Amino acid sequence: MTAPDRLKDLEKRLGEFRNSQAKGAPRPQPTQLGIAGRFTTELVAALIVGGALGWGVDWLMGYFGLHTKPLFLVLFFVLGAVAGIRNVMRAATEINAAMAAKNTDGD
């Protein structure tokens, strides 16, 4: 079997696999606990990242002789909270749209 024939065979098998995956079992609707876990993770992760970045900037400024503590920690923590709330709102919109689409398909 030559290389182009092997590539064509591989392409055919990949196409069949993709078609079978597209027709796969539908995903179940998320549970209330799953939704709460996702929202919590989104918010806590943003707060941790924001706080860590602020602490790092404050530490770096202190290293160079500018004592800004806790200015950047507070600023980035607040920015992390805003980002976390925005992520939760985006996730809620996504989940609501998916559930509405499943409800209209099922009726």
Order of alpha helices (4+ residues) and beta strands (2+ residues): alpha-alpha-alpha
